[in-house]
Amino acid sequence: MAVRWSCVEAGCDWAVTAADADAIVPLVQAHIGEIHSSFELEDMIEAVLEDVPDGRASGAAD
């Protein structure tokens, strides 16, 4: 099972799918830092991950 994270910042529809939490956390942190000039803790990212079928894992933004 892969995992997906979706940004909840106002007006942002960015989402990313990756093989697991270890792969997705740096992608999410890079997005939050570059696009929103903010930071998201690893625990908070992992808390809202959604499971998706393995075929969706890309390691890149959707």
SULFENZI-V207069 format. One line per field, one symbol per residue. ss: DSSP state (A for helix, B for strand, O for the rest). Layout:
ss->???
This chain:
ss->OBBBBBOOOOOOOOBBBBOOAAAAAAAAAAAAAAAAOOOOOAAAAAAOOBBBOAAAOOOBBO
